[in-house]
Amino acid sequence: MTETKQENIIAKSIDYQRLLKNFKDNLPLGLAIASILGGINQFYSLLSIGPYYVRFFSVSQLLSDGLWISYLLLPFYFVLIFTLPFIIATDDDYLSIFYPTNSKGGFDKTKVKAVNLLIIIFVYAPFFYYILTETWKYGSIFTMMTSFVALLANMKLGKKFDKENVFDIFAVISMLIFISSIYFTWKWTFRDNQIPKNLINKSVIEKSIEKNHPSYEYKILYMNDKYIFSKIYCDSINDPNARIFILPSEVFSELELKP
């Protein structure tokens, strides 16, 4: 009986109608944000092909692209929640957490160097190895948040110990790592538009390209719900005069090519 009463109390304490109302009220905002992300992805993808091809922008593709990118950025949300206390912390909070003291309670410059070097060696170095070798692309999100916290810590401690340039040095290093992490996160998130290799329909597109441009090297660049964009290399893979070949997206859903 006691457990049943407790369950009833918990159920009553949760206002499901209020939660549902909040969800409905914020749903348009969530869809708008997803559409904006999708628009950025599509605009950047078309612009990277050439400024002229932005004219092939598809409004109906915005939401699906945005939801896909939102899924790719899921780890960022979890890392952001973890580091949020450091982001909103005050200068006094940083001093109480990261204040570099020795056994006598005085300023310990050696500890500052040791902590920052440990972060560089055991966090930045291995994770950038994962990023550059594409072993783990999500490593860029981790280094972005870690370097951001390290940047704030060095900057705030640098204000306290303004005569110690050691904080400025490691703040600059953290800032460079932070900017690089943003670049790599942007790169794999907004440019990872290649069609999966295990998709059978991909062969239909490839046959269409090979039929129109036999014996040429090619690369599928991007596709939305209306067009498929490919680059045809007339001479070599590094040909600066490579041509863009556009197919209607209907080709993607065809099971057989017409003779």
N, C-alpha and C positions, 0 to 999 in steps of 0.2 A: 504493500500500500504506500509505503514511504517513497519508493522509487517512482511509482506512478504519479504521486503528487509532485515530486521534483520535476518529472518530465513535463507535466502540465504547466508548472511555473515557468520553466525554460521556454516552452512553446508560446506562452502568453507574453513573455518578456521580449520575444522577437516579433516585431511588427512587420509581418510579411507584406501587408498592403502598402506600407510606407516604402519598403525596399523595392517593391514592384513599381511603385509610382516614381521613385528616384531613377530606377532603371529606364523607364519609359521617357522621363523628362530629359535624361542625359543621352539617350540613344541617338537623337539627331546630331548632337555634338560629336559623339564617337564616330558616326558615319561620315561626318564632315571632315574630321581629322584624317580618317582612313582615305577619303577621297583626295585630300590634299597630298598625302604621302604618295598615293598612286599617280597623281598629276606630276609630282616632282620626278618620280621614277620614269614615267613615260617621256616627259619633256627632255630630261637629261639623256635618255637612251636615243631619242630621235636627233637631238642636237649633236650627240657624239658621232652620228652617221653623217650629218651635214645640216647646216642651218635651214636649208630649203625643206628638209624632210619633216620639220616641225608642223608643216601644213597637213601632215597625215595623222595628226593628233586625234585620238579617239576618246570622246567624252564618256562613252558607255563602258570603257575599260578602266575608268578611274577607281571604282570601288573594289573591283577584284584585285587590281594591282596593290591597292592600299591595304587590303586585308592580308595579302601575301607578305608584304613588307612588315606589317604589324606582327605577323607570326615570326618572321626572321629576327625581329628585335625583342622577342620575349625575354631572352637572357638579360638584355639591357635593363628591363623593368625590375627584375629580381636584384640585379647588382645595384641599381639606383636606390631601391628600398633599403638595401644593406648599408649603403654609404650616405643615405640621406641625413642621418644625425651629424655626420662630419660636415656636410654641406651647409647646414643651417646653424652650426655651432658658432659661438662668439669667440672673440680673441681670448677672453679669459678661459673659456672651455679648452681651447687649444693649448694654452699655457699650462693648465692643470693636467692635461693628458700627456703632452709631448715635452714638457719642460725638461731639458737635458741637465740633470744634476749628477754630481759625483757622490761618493760616500760621505763627504763633509757638507753636502748641501749646496756647493758652489756650481758654477757653470762648467760643463764638461764638453769641451770642443771635440774631444776624441769620440765621445758617444754619438755626437751628431754625425760625424764622418762615418762611423761604423754602421749606424742604422741606415743611412742613405746608400752606402755602398752595398749593404746586404740586400736592399730593395733592388738596386740596379743588377746585381749578380744573380739573385734568386727569383726575381719577378720579371723585370724588364727583359733581360737577356734571353731566358728560355721561352718566354711568351712571344717575343719577336721572332725567335727561331720558328715557332709554330706558325706564326702569321706569314712570314716570308716563304716558308715551304708549303703553306696551305694545308698543314697537318691539322690545325684547329683554328678556323677562321674566327670563332668567337673569342679567341685570345685578345683580339684588338679591343673588344668591349671591356674586358677585365683590366687591361693595361690603361685604358682610357680613364676608368674610374679610380684605379690605384694611383696613377700619376696625378690626377686631379686633387686627391686628398693630400698627396705628398707635396704638391705645389702650394696648396693652401697652408699646410703646416709650416713649410719653410718660409713662406711670405709673412705669416703672422708672427712666427718666432723671430724673423729678421727685423720686424718692427720693434720688437722688445729689445733685441740685441743688435742695434743698428750699426755697431762698430765691428761686428763679425761678418765678414764677407762670405763665410762658408755657406750661409743660408742662401745668399744670392746665387752662388754657383750651382747648388743643387736645385734651386727653384727654376733656374734656366733649363737644366737638364730635364726636370719633370715637365716643364712647359713644352719642350721639344717632343718628348715622348707623348704627351697629351695630344698635341697637334697631329703627330704622326698616326696616333691611334684613331683619331677622328677621320683622317684621310683613308686609312685602311678599312674602317667600318663603313664609310661612305662607299668605297670602291666595291666591296663584295656584296653590300646590301643593295645598292642602286644599279649595279651593273651585272649582277648575276642573272642574266636573262636568257641563258643558253637553254635550248630545248634538251630535256633529259635524253641520254643515250639509249635508255631502255624503252623509249616510246616508239612503238611500231610505226605510227603515222609519220614519224620523221623521215622514213624512207620514201614516202610519197612526195614530200617536199624535195628531197635530194634528187629523185628521179625527174621531177619537173625542171629543176635547175640544170641537170645533166642533159636533158633533152634539148633545152634551148641554148646551152653553152657547153657542148661536149669538149672533153679534153682540157678543161680549164679547172684550176683550183678555185674553191669557193668556201665561204664561211657564212653560216646563218647568224645574223647579228641580233635581230629583235623581231618579235611579232606581237601584235595586239589582236583584237577581235575582228579586224578588217583587212590587215595587210601583214605580209611576211617580208622582211627586209634581209637581203643577202648581199654579200660583197663578192664580185667575180674578179679574180686575179688573172689578167690577160697574159702576163709574162711570167711573173714569179710571185711568191707569197708576200714579198716586200715591194710589190709594184705600186709606185705612188699614183699611177693613173688607173687604179682599180675602179671598176664600175659597180654601181648599185643596181641590183635586180629586185623588183618588187612583184610579189605574187599576191593574188587575192587570198584571204584566209580560208575561203571555201575549199581550196586545194588541200588544206590540212585535214579535212574531214573525209576526203575521198578515199575509198578503199582501193580503187584501181584507177590507173590512168587510162584515159581514152586513147586509143591508138591514133 
